[in-house]
Amino acid sequence: MGSCQAPPSPPHVAILPSPGMGHLIPLAEFAKLLTTNYGITVTFLTLDESPRINSFINALPDTITHISLPKPSLHDLPPEAKAETRTSFTMSRCLPFLREVMVKLKATTNLAALVVDLFGTNAFDVATDLEINPYIMFPSTATLLNLMFHLEDLDRTIQGEYRDHPDLIRIPGCVPFHGKDLLVPVQDRKDQAYSLFLAISTRYKEAAGIFFNSASSIEPGPIKELMSMNRPPVYPIGPLVHDTNSEYDNSGCVKWLDEQRSGSVLFVSFGSGGSLSSEQFTELAVGLEMSGLRFLWITRSPTETVQEKSKNDPLLFLPNGFLERTKEIGLVVDSWAPQLAILKHAAIGGFLTHCGWNSSLESIVHSVPMIAWPLDAEQNMNAVLLVDEMKIAIRPVIDEKRGLFGREEISRVVTELMEGEEGKKVRVNVERIAENAIKENSYRSLDSIVNIWKSKTSN
């Protein structure tokens, strides 16, 4: 009698995000998608530890194994080194540790792929040496991904700083940008962050494929352009958003929202790392109060906080009497809050956001129109996309003299979004896009690549 052969073990994928929740969340959602929908096993590699990151990792399903790589030392970088410089060096210096793990995985699993995020292209060398295909899971927009492919051309053809360029900068398939709205690491071409970012982007074409967190119903033009390049193949798999159903709401936000009228509350949050200057913090508080409308504000201490004792208590920086005067209409929370549970709540009628792509997608999925208030990274580009291209957000006008948004302007845009004609239009647009994005099931673009992984590992 012939012996029964055991079925081949499933393909295994190693995933390495750059440090930071903004990278961790979409790559973890991608890992969940592979394990839940396709039966692939995953090793998730991380380079940073904090109580919040550890609890996030501990909540991942059992099909995802986690390994924490030692975080390389950056003691030789100057204190003023930009975040992108620090991330780039972290990713390049972790390669010896990554190689060790990859060698073990290759010996013990059906290792089919290494997936890195937008900063991880140096890891392609490890994958290639081990004859493993390298992929990118790009956690941002198709628009920014197009820029990554065209940055070398812009570097060659535009003289001086992009922010001083007199004309709009045109990236094929995308809404045109003012140079000052391009992402932060390209704003100073003399800074090391720029040359590192340029070097990272030139390696994108070496990827065996690029997954990204968007969908044709969200960014039709940029995705069409990416598809037409055909090298490397691209896979829109969004919107992937972190499901926080399992997270307990210690902040009391949801309970407070339960008592508010449907669509009456503006949600104000600048993400896990966003904070404002003291002056801008005050203008926002006064602008919210002037509008007279309901708000839920997740707040952080101002950027230039010096006294240690007040650093962790943003409520100390609110204008005198603000909490008392707004207690009937507002709730200010100085701690973490479950953003997705808030955005899906019926009481929420708008979202004043820093335009991080994770937050923007969460807002889109739950049909919540936005006020675009970008702070950092690629958020200015996202704001242009949300306002000019998708028409699902309103952007306040900056007071150039003071370099900030004034209280009257904040009050105006809040009132316009929540009660005005423009607010009605953006609400209709976001509802239409949300409906189409959910129907699209764009993650099915993974079917073809998973079939390739399965055929390779079963041979």
C-alpha positions as a printed NumPy array, in Angstrom:
array([[  0.   ,   0.   ,   0.   ],
       [  1.205,   3.508,  -0.807],
       [  1.994,   5.768,   2.104],
       [ -0.19 ,   8.846,   2.718],
       [  1.734,  12.025,   2.156],
       [  1.161,  14.87 ,   4.598],
       [ -0.255,  17.96 ,   2.886],
       [  2.372,  20.684,   2.381],
       [  2.513,  23.254,   5.17 ],
       [  1.096,  26.648,   4.159],
       [  3.287,  29.439,   2.765],
       [  4.941,  31.528,   5.462],
       [  5.497,  35.283,   5.219],
       [  7.854,  37.433,   7.321],
       [  6.658,  41.028,   7.855],
       [  8.898,  43.85 ,   9.089],
       [  7.294,  47.272,   9.775],
       [  9.312,  50.409,  10.581],
       [  8.95 ,  51.65 ,  14.177],
       [  5.774,  53.576,  15.06 ],
       [  2.05 ,  52.833,  15.363],
       [  1.317,  54.427,  11.963],
       [  3.382,  51.661,  10.325],
       [  2.548,  48.888,  12.766],
       [ -1.26 ,  49.068,  12.426],
       [ -1.604,  48.681,   8.619],
       [  1.078,  45.962,   8.443],
       [ -0.597,  44.059,  11.278],
       [ -3.952,  44.346,   9.468],
       [ -2.231,  43.007,   6.345],
       [ -0.859,  40.08 ,   8.401],
       [ -4.372,  39.353,   9.723],
       [ -5.766,  39.438,   6.191],
       [ -3.204,  36.835,   5.036],
       [ -3.878,  34.492,   7.955],
       [ -7.669,  34.872,   8.17 ],
       [ -8.608,  34.943,   4.486],
       [ -5.828,  32.871,   2.942],
       [ -4.576,  30.483,   5.655],
       [ -1.01 ,  31.787,   5.382],
       [  1.179,  31.774,   8.502],
       [  3.066,  34.926,   9.421],
       [  6.042,  35.956,  11.531],
       [  5.651,  39.591,  12.544],
       [  8.943,  41.325,  13.369],
       [  9.107,  44.533,  15.402],
       [ 11.879,  46.969,  16.315],
       [ 10.34 ,  48.969,  19.13 ],
       [  8.716,  48.256,  22.441],
       [  6.341,  50.275,  24.58 ],
       [  3.358,  49.247,  26.723],
       [  0.973,  50.317,  23.936],
       [  2.874,  48.42 ,  21.218],
       [  3.218,  45.334,  23.414],
       [ -0.518,  45.211,  24.167],
       [ -1.228,  45.689,  20.445],
       [  1.096,  42.769,  19.579],
       [ -0.378,  40.568,  22.328],
       [ -3.836,  41.029,  20.806],
       [ -2.765,  39.581,  17.424],
       [ -4.254,  36.183,  16.508],
       [ -2.353,  32.949,  17.281],
       [ -1.67 ,  32.386,  13.568],
       [  0.785,  35.318,  13.756],
       [  4.074,  34.619,  15.526],
       [  5.87 ,  37.649,  16.926],
       [  9.628,  38.195,  17.199],
       [ 11.113,  41.389,  18.635],
       [ 14.402,  42.322,  16.926],
       [ 17.015,  44.208,  18.989],
       [ 16.672,  47.927,  18.248],
       [ 19.995,  49.129,  16.792],
       [ 21.847,  51.98 ,  18.464],
       [ 21.519,  55.454,  16.923],
       [ 23.773,  57.185,  19.486],
       [ 26.05 ,  58.538,  16.739],
       [ 23.247,  60.543,  15.052],
       [ 23.014,  64.242,  15.949],
       [ 20.095,  65.177,  18.273],
       [ 18.538,  67.268,  15.483],
       [ 18.399,  64.309,  13.045],
       [ 14.932,  64.122,  11.479],
       [ 12.541,  61.263,  12.325],
       [ 12.93 ,  59.913,   8.76 ],
       [ 16.737,  59.815,   9.164],
       [ 16.413,  57.898,  12.434],
       [ 13.939,  55.459,  10.872],
       [ 16.155,  54.906,   7.814],
       [ 19.178,  54.087,   9.98 ],
       [ 17.112,  51.846,  12.259],
       [ 15.976,  49.852,   9.215],
       [ 19.442,  49.539,   7.649],
       [ 21.217,  48.708,  10.927],
       [ 18.769,  45.969,  11.881],
       [ 19.762,  43.843,   8.852],
       [ 22.196,  41.499,  10.698],
       [ 19.414,  40.623,  13.197],
       [ 16.913,  40.257,  10.365],
       [ 19.239,  37.911,   8.464],
       [ 19.569,  35.653,  11.519],
       [ 15.789,  35.343,  11.871],
       [ 15.248,  34.841,   8.126],
       [ 17.814,  32.01 ,   7.994],
       [ 15.948,  30.226,  10.819],
       [ 12.556,  30.799,   9.179],
       [ 13.831,  29.47 ,   5.866],
       [ 15.02 ,  26.284,   7.6  ],
       [ 11.805,  25.723,   9.596],
       [  8.908,  27.064,   7.462],
       [  7.747,  27.291,   3.862],
       [  9.092,  30.838,   3.697],
       [  7.613,  32.483,   0.594],
       [  8.178,  36.213,   1.068],
       [  9.625,  39.055,   3.105],
       [  7.326,  42.079,   3.343],
       [  8.721,  45.443,   4.497],
       [  7.089,  48.862,   4.645],
       [  8.025,  52.081,   2.879],
       [ 11.369,  52.558,   4.726],
       [ 12.54 ,  48.94 ,   4.492],
       [ 14.019,  48.561,   1.001],
       [ 17.555,  47.911,   2.331],
       [ 16.208,  44.578,   3.597],
       [ 15.828,  43.511,  -0.058],
       [ 19.527,  42.506,   0.122],
       [ 18.819,  39.94 ,   2.858],
       [ 15.833,  38.502,   0.965],
       [ 17.735,  38.273,  -2.325],
       [ 20.725,  36.544,  -0.679],
       [ 18.358,  33.924,   0.748],
       [ 16.473,  33.599,  -2.567],
       [ 13.258,  34.918,  -1.019],
       [ 11.075,  37.414,  -2.9  ],
       [ 10.929,  40.887,  -1.294],
       [  7.663,  42.871,  -1.233],
       [  6.588,  46.27 ,   0.086],
       [  3.396,  46.829,   2.049],
       [  3.015,  50.581,   1.536],
       [  0.878,  51.925,   4.405],
       [ -0.018,  55.214,   2.735],
       [ -1.766,  56.461,  -0.404],
       [ -1.441,  55.42 ,  -4.042],
       [ -0.692,  59.123,  -4.616],
       [  2.407,  58.999,  -2.397],
       [  3.429,  55.688,  -3.969],
       [  3.352,  57.389,  -7.385],
       [  5.599,  60.111,  -5.979],
       [  8.082,  57.453,  -4.772],
       [  8.398,  56.205,  -8.353],
       [  8.841,  59.73 ,  -9.747],
       [ 11.039,  61.293,  -7.036],
       [ 14.228,  60.566,  -8.979],
       [ 12.808,  62.456, -12.003],
       [ 11.753,  65.41 ,  -9.815],
       [ 15.2  ,  65.451,  -8.207],
       [ 16.784,  65.658, -11.655],
       [ 14.415,  68.154, -13.288],
       [ 13.564,  70.654, -10.518],
       [ 16.248,  73.025,  -9.271],
       [ 16.274,  74.396,  -5.709],
       [ 13.808,  73.533,  -2.981],
       [ 10.445,  72.093,  -4.025],
       [  8.646,  74.542,  -1.695],
       [ 10.073,  77.47 ,  -3.709],
       [  9.094,  76.013,  -7.095],
       [  6.831,  78.56 ,  -8.844],
       [  4.64 ,  76.019, -10.654],
       [  2.417,  73.212,  -9.458],
       [  4.282,  69.88 ,  -9.329],
       [  2.588,  67.286, -11.494],
       [  2.949,  63.591, -10.707],
       [  1.334,  61.362, -13.36 ],
       [ -2.182,  60.265, -12.418],
       [ -2.342,  62.542,  -9.36 ],
       [ -3.853,  65.842,  -8.341],
       [ -1.189,  68.612,  -8.809],
       [  0.675,  69.769,  -5.687],
       [  2.292,  72.973,  -4.542],
       [  5.9  ,  72.15 ,  -3.645],
       [  5.289,  73.151,  -0.012],
       [  2.639,  70.402,   0.247],
       [  4.99 ,  67.55 ,  -0.671],
       [  5.935,  65.285,   2.231],
       [  8.231,  66.585,   4.979],
       [ 11.417,  64.533,   4.279],
       [ 11.753,  66.063,   0.777],
       [ 11.354,  69.667,   1.973],
       [ 15.042,  70.266,   2.707],
       [ 17.221,  68.813,  -0.035],
       [ 20.406,  69.555,   1.92 ],
       [ 19.267,  67.434,   4.873],
       [ 20.382,  63.812,   5.171],
       [ 16.715,  62.74 ,   5.418],
       [ 16.244,  63.761,   1.777],
       [ 19.152,  61.766,   0.34 ],
       [ 18.18 ,  58.715,   2.424],
       [ 14.558,  58.976,   1.281],
       [ 15.63 ,  59.331,  -2.347],
       [ 17.871,  56.253,  -2.039],
       [ 15.022,  54.244,  -0.479],
       [ 12.613,  55.222,  -3.28 ],
       [ 15.023,  54.263,  -6.089],
       [ 14.852,  50.636,  -4.889],
       [ 11.055,  50.363,  -5.145],
       [ 11.34 ,  48.983,  -8.672],
       [ 13.285,  45.98 ,  -7.293],
       [ 10.253,  44.734,  -5.3  ],
       [  8.557,  41.531,  -6.461],
       [  5.288,  43.374,  -5.778],
       [  3.862,  46.287,  -3.801],
       [  0.693,  46.107,  -1.684],
       [ -0.856,  49.406,  -0.619],
       [ -3.674,  50.566,   1.612],
       [ -6.105,  52.106,  -0.857],
       [ -8.743,  51.148,  -3.429],
       [ -9.857,  52.256,  -6.899],
       [-13.017,  53.808,  -5.457],
       [-10.792,  56.002,  -3.242],
       [ -7.923,  56.915,  -5.644],
       [ -8.923,  55.954,  -9.216],
       [ -6.381,  58.151, -11.074],
       [ -3.259,  57.3  ,  -9.063],
       [ -4.079,  53.567,  -9.067],
       [ -4.662,  53.528, -12.826],
       [ -1.234,  55.137, -13.254],
       [  0.446,  52.571, -10.962],
       [ -1.221,  49.678, -12.811],
       [ -0.061,  51.028, -16.174],
       [  3.607,  51.002, -15.088],
       [  3.424,  47.231, -14.65 ],
       [  6.798,  47.091, -12.907],
       [  6.662,  45.994, -10.211],
       [  3.086,  44.64 , -10.017],
       [  0.921,  46.581,  -7.528],
       [ -1.954,  45.326,  -5.384],
       [ -4.476,  47.802,  -3.91 ],
       [ -5.824,  46.015,  -0.817],
       [ -7.492,  48.807,   1.17 ],
       [ -9.18 ,  50.175,   3.052],
       [ -7.566,  48.149,   5.852],
       [ -8.509,  49.672,   9.199],
       [ -7.697,  48.466,  12.688],
       [-10.798,  46.994,  14.302],
       [-10.926,  48.237,  17.892],
       [-14.073,  46.359,  18.922],
       [-12.055,  44.434,  21.457],
       [-10.642,  47.552,  23.114],
       [-12.277,  48.708,  26.331],
       [-13.166,  52.395,  26.484],
       [-11.653,  53.72 ,  29.728],
       [-12.007,  57.297,  28.507],
       [-15.807,  57.478,  28.816],
       [-16.057,  58.942,  25.288],
       [-18.529,  56.391,  23.935],
       [-20.789,  56.734,  26.992],
       [-20.79 ,  60.517,  26.542],
       [-21.537,  60.164,  22.807],
       [-24.519,  57.924,  23.622],
       [-26.169,  60.98 ,  25.19 ],
       [-25.628,  63.271,  22.166],
       [-27.894,  63.908,  19.182],
       [-27.144,  62.005,  15.948],
       [-24.508,  63.733,  13.774],
       [-24.098,  66.635,  16.233],
       [-20.524,  66.105,  17.501],
       [-17.205,  67.12 ,  15.915],
       [-14.424,  64.662,  16.807],
       [-11.033,  66.415,  17.223],
       [ -7.87 ,  64.291,  17.29 ],
       [ -4.337,  64.615,  15.923],
       [ -3.377,  60.94 ,  16.168],
       [ -1.114,  59.162,  18.619],
       [  1.827,  61.559,  18.163],
       [  0.381,  64.885,  16.993],
       [  0.604,  67.976,  19.185],
       [  0.254,  71.728,  18.631],
       [  2.212,  74.78 ,  19.786],
       [  0.828,  76.518,  22.906],
       [ -0.479,  79.417,  20.809],
       [ -2.194,  77.107,  18.295],
       [ -3.606,  74.993,  21.147],
       [ -5.268,  78.109,  22.602],
       [ -6.616,  79.218,  19.192],
       [ -8.181,  75.778,  18.667],
       [ -9.817,  75.806,  22.106],
       [-11.231,  79.315,  21.608],
       [-12.334,  78.486,  18.022],
       [-14.234,  75.4  ,  19.199],
       [-15.9  ,  77.448,  21.956],
       [-16.796,  80.268,  19.523],
       [-18.537,  77.823,  17.165],
       [-20.981,  76.853,  19.945],
       [-21.115,  73.351,  18.459],
       [-20.62 ,  70.02 ,  20.211],
       [-17.119,  68.565,  20.212],
       [-15.106,  65.635,  21.555],
       [-11.42 ,  66.615,  21.76 ],
       [ -8.659,  64.067,  22.389],
       [ -5.905,  66.397,  23.463],
       [ -2.117,  66.308,  23.979],
       [  0.148,  68.777,  25.785],
       [  1.592,  71.532,  23.563],
       [  4.899,  70.833,  21.8  ],
       [  7.082,  73.262,  23.746],
       [  6.   ,  72.12 ,  27.227],
       [  8.933,  72.596,  29.552],
       [  7.726,  71.958,  33.102],
       [  7.802,  68.202,  33.605],
       [  4.886,  68.206,  36.033],
       [  2.548,  69.723,  33.464],
       [  3.848,  67.768,  30.491],
       [  1.32 ,  64.967,  30.963],
       [ -1.644,  67.183,  31.783],
       [ -2.798,  69.045,  28.656],
       [ -5.872,  70.332,  30.523],
       [ -3.55 ,  72.782,  32.33 ],
       [ -2.957,  74.566,  29.006],
       [ -6.629,  75.22 ,  28.217],
       [ -7.819,  78.847,  28.466],
       [ -9.032,  79.841,  31.955],
       [-12.591,  78.657,  32.552],
       [-12.768,  76.769,  29.21 ],
       [-13.919,  73.444,  30.692],
       [-16.581,  75.134,  32.829],
       [-17.909,  77.25 ,  29.935],
       [-18.063,  74.331,  27.46 ],
       [-19.201,  71.549,  29.814],
       [-22.68 ,  71.432,  28.223],
       [-21.358,  71.013,  24.669],
       [-17.866,  69.527,  24.851],
       [-15.797,  66.703,  26.276],
       [-11.999,  67.053,  26.501],
       [-10.086,  63.805,  27.031],
       [ -6.393,  63.797,  27.98 ],
       [ -5.768,  60.088,  27.41 ],
       [ -5.987,  57.42 ,  24.759],
       [ -9.483,  56.862,  23.296],
       [-10.887,  54.185,  20.939],
       [-10.88 ,  56.128,  17.674],
       [-12.738,  53.616,  15.506],
       [-15.511,  53.185,  18.092],
       [-15.84 ,  56.981,  18.174],
       [-15.891,  57.42 ,  14.375],
       [-18.533,  54.726,  13.908],
       [-20.793,  56.31 ,  16.564],
       [-24.028,  57.853,  15.262],
       [-23.419,  61.077,  17.222],
       [-20.275,  61.933,  15.226],
       [-20.906,  64.369,  12.375],
       [-17.349,  65.405,  11.47 ],
       [-13.671,  64.762,  12.186],
       [-10.976,  67.423,  12.61 ],
       [ -7.906,  65.326,  11.768],
       [ -4.139,  65.526,  11.185],
       [ -4.788,  63.57 ,   7.923],
       [ -2.664,  60.548,   8.835],
       [ -3.694,  57.913,   6.297],
       [ -4.909,  55.391,   8.907],
       [ -7.198,  58.036,  10.451],
       [ -8.351,  59.26 ,   7.021],
       [ -9.339,  55.727,   5.972],
       [-11.169,  55.132,   9.249],
       [-13.105,  58.334,   8.627],
       [-13.892,  57.333,   5.024],
       [-15.053,  53.814,   5.981],
       [-17.512,  55.321,   8.479],
       [-18.699,  58.091,   6.11 ],
       [-17.429,  60.927,   8.331],
       [-16.508,  64.186,   6.5  ],
       [-13.307,  65.89 ,   7.643],
       [-11.552,  69.136,   8.467],
       [ -8.003,  68.694,   7.159],
       [ -5.347,  69.938,   9.616],
       [ -2.055,  68.287,   8.523],
       [  0.979,  68.373,  10.833],
       [  3.801,  66.159,   9.588],
       [  5.119,  63.373,   7.303],
       [  2.949,  63.06 ,   4.155],
       [ -0.114,  64.624,   5.817],
       [ -0.084,  67.787,   3.642],
       [ -0.271,  65.571,   0.548],
       [ -3.131,  63.618,   2.114],
       [ -4.932,  66.891,   2.876],
       [ -4.68 ,  67.97 ,  -0.793],
       [ -6.008,  64.549,  -1.854],
       [ -8.943,  64.659,   0.622],
       [ -9.87 ,  68.288,  -0.18 ],
       [ -9.082,  68.844,  -3.874],
       [ -9.311,  65.374,  -5.386],
       [-11.863,  63.46 ,  -3.294],
       [-13.78 ,  66.531,  -2.03 ],
       [-14.53 ,  64.911,   1.333],
       [-12.8  ,  67.464,   3.563],
       [-12.584,  71.216,   4.178],
       [ -9.209,  72.86 ,   4.843],
       [ -8.903,  75.981,   6.997],
       [ -6.889,  78.92 ,   5.662],
       [ -3.707,  79.679,   7.587],
       [ -2.976,  83.147,   8.944],
       [  0.36 ,  83.64 ,   7.135],
       [  1.461,  86.456,   9.433],
       [  1.189,  84.31 ,  12.559],
       [  1.837,  80.955,  10.876],
       [ -1.202,  79.319,  12.449],
       [ -4.959,  78.835,  12.132],
       [ -6.789,  81.681,  13.886],
       [ -9.788,  81.178,  16.175],
       [-12.257,  82.875,  13.789],
       [-11.138,  80.63 ,  10.924],
       [-11.411,  77.519,  13.116],
       [-14.906,  78.518,  14.208],
       [-15.84 ,  79.183,  10.556],
       [-14.712,  75.792,   9.196],
       [-16.236,  73.884,  12.126],
       [-19.592,  75.612,  11.533],
       [-19.299,  75.093,   7.751],
       [-18.575,  71.366,   8.084],
       [-21.25 ,  70.668,  10.683],
       [-24.042,  72.968,   9.464],
       [-23.118,  74.648,   6.159],
       [-23.74 ,  73.941,   2.476],
       [-20.147,  72.863,   1.825],
       [-20.439,  70.474,   4.764],
       [-23.494,  68.873,   3.146],
       [-21.608,  68.379,  -0.14 ],
       [-18.556,  66.734,   1.442],
       [-20.862,  64.506,   3.513],
       [-22.6  ,  63.246,   0.352],
       [-19.215,  62.623,  -1.31 ],
       [-17.768,  60.661,   1.611],
       [-20.916,  58.512,   1.881],
       [-20.675,  57.611,  -1.81 ],
       [-16.957,  56.778,  -1.621],
       [-17.464,  54.714,   1.566],
       [-20.227,  52.658,  -0.032],
       [-18.135,  51.953,  -3.148],
       [-14.959,  51.173,  -1.172],
       [-16.725,  48.629,   1.03 ],
       [-18.404,  46.993,  -1.999],
       [-15.126,  46.85 ,  -3.923],
       [-13.436,  44.15 ,  -1.782],
       [-10.122,  45.277,  -3.231],
       [ -8.164,  42.864,  -1.022],
       [ -9.147,  40.162,  -3.564],
       [ -6.25 ,  41.461,  -5.663],
       [ -4.189,  39.27 ,  -3.29 ],
       [ -5.688,  36.069,  -4.755],
       [ -3.182,  35.934,  -7.608],
       [ -0.082,  36.506,  -5.473],
       [ -1.188,  33.976,  -2.825],
       [ -1.647,  31.389,  -5.583],
       [  1.949,  32.04 ,  -6.683],
       [  3.213,  31.598,  -3.096],
       [  1.214,  28.387,  -2.691],
       [  2.431,  26.909,  -5.973],
       [  6.068,  27.685,  -5.09 ],
       [  5.9  ,  26.198,  -1.621],
       [  4.044,  23.047,  -2.692],
       [  6.699,  22.102,  -5.26 ]])
